[in-house]
Amino acid sequence: MLFLNQSAVEKAPGEIETWETPAIELWDAWLFAELDAGAALMRWWDALPSERGDTFAAYVAALDREAVAAGALEARLGRRLEEYNAAA
C-alpha cells in the first residue's frame, strides 16, 4: 500500500485517489511490481516439478499486482494530460 503524503495517510485505502499521488511514486510502485513479476517468472521457470503449482500461483499474483500498479500510473498520467490540455 502506498502512503505518499499526509492527506493519503489520513484516508482509508479505498479513498486514496491517484491524482493525490505524485506520478513518480506511482511509477516506482509499477517498476517494483514489474521487477517482482519478472523474478516470480524466473522462480516458476526454475522450480522443481513439485513446486510448479505454487510458483505459478505466485507469478500470477505478481502479474496482478503489476497490472494494478500500471493502471494507477495510467490513471494518474491520464489525469495530468487532461489538466495540461485544459490549461492550454
C-alpha positions in Angstrom: 0.0 0.0 0.0 1.3 3.5 -0.8 1.3 6.1 1.8 2.6 9.0 -0.1 1.5 12.2 1.6 -0.1 13.3 4.8 -3.6 13.5 3.3 -3.2 10.0 1.9 -2.1 8.6 5.3 -5.2 10.0 6.9 -7.6 8.2 4.5 -8.7 4.6 4.2 -7.0 2.7 1.4 -10.1 2.8 -0.8 -10.3 6.6 -0.5 -6.9 7.4 -1.9 -7.2 9.0 -5.3 -4.5 8.5 -7.8 -4.3 12.2 -8.6 -3.2 12.9 -5.0 -0.2 10.7 -5.5 2.9 12.0 -7.2 3.4 10.3 -10.6 7.0 9.4 -9.8 5.8 7.4 -6.8 3.3 5.5 -8.9 6.0 4.9 -11.5 8.2 3.5 -8.7 5.4 1.2 -7.5 4.9 0.0 -11.0 8.6 -0.6 -11.6 9.0 -2.6 -8.4 5.9 -4.6 -9.2 7.3 -5.3 -12.7 10.6 -6.4 -11.3 8.8 -8.7 -8.8 6.8 -10.2 -11.6 10.0 -10.9 -13.6 11.6 -12.5 -10.5 8.5 -14.6 -9.9 8.6 -15.8 -13.6 12.2 -16.9 -13.2 11.3 -18.8 -9.9 8.5 -20.5 -11.8 10.8 -21.5 -14.7 13.4 -22.8 -12.3 11.0 -24.6 -9.9 11.1 -28.3 -9.3 8.0 -30.1 -10.6 6.6 -30.4 -7.1 6.8 -26.6 -6.7 5.5 -25.5 -10.1 1.9 -25.0 -8.9 2.8 -22.8 -6.0 5.4 -20.8 -8.1 2.9 -20.4 -10.9 0.3 -19.0 -8.4 2.9 -16.6 -7.1 3.7 -15.5 -10.6 0.1 -14.8 -11.4 -0.3 -12.8 -8.2 2.8 -10.8 -9.1 1.3 -10.1 -12.6 -2.0 -8.9 -10.9 0.0 -6.5 -8.7 1.9 -5.2 -11.7 -1.4 -4.6 -13.6 -2.9 -2.7 -10.7 0.3 -0.5 -10.4 0.3 0.1 -14.1 -3.4 1.0 -14.0 -2.8 3.5 -11.2 0.0 5.1 -13.1 -2.0 5.2 -16.3 -4.9 6.9 -14.4 -2.5 9.5 -12.8 -0.8 10.3 -16.1 -4.1 10.5 -17.9 -5.4 13.0 -15.3 -2.2 15.0 -15.7 -2.7 15.1 -19.5 -6.3 16.2 -19.0 -5.1 19.0 -16.7 -2.5 20.1 -19.2 -4.9 20.1 -22.1 -7.4 22.1 -20.1 -4.8 24.7 -19.2 -3.7 25.1 -22.9 
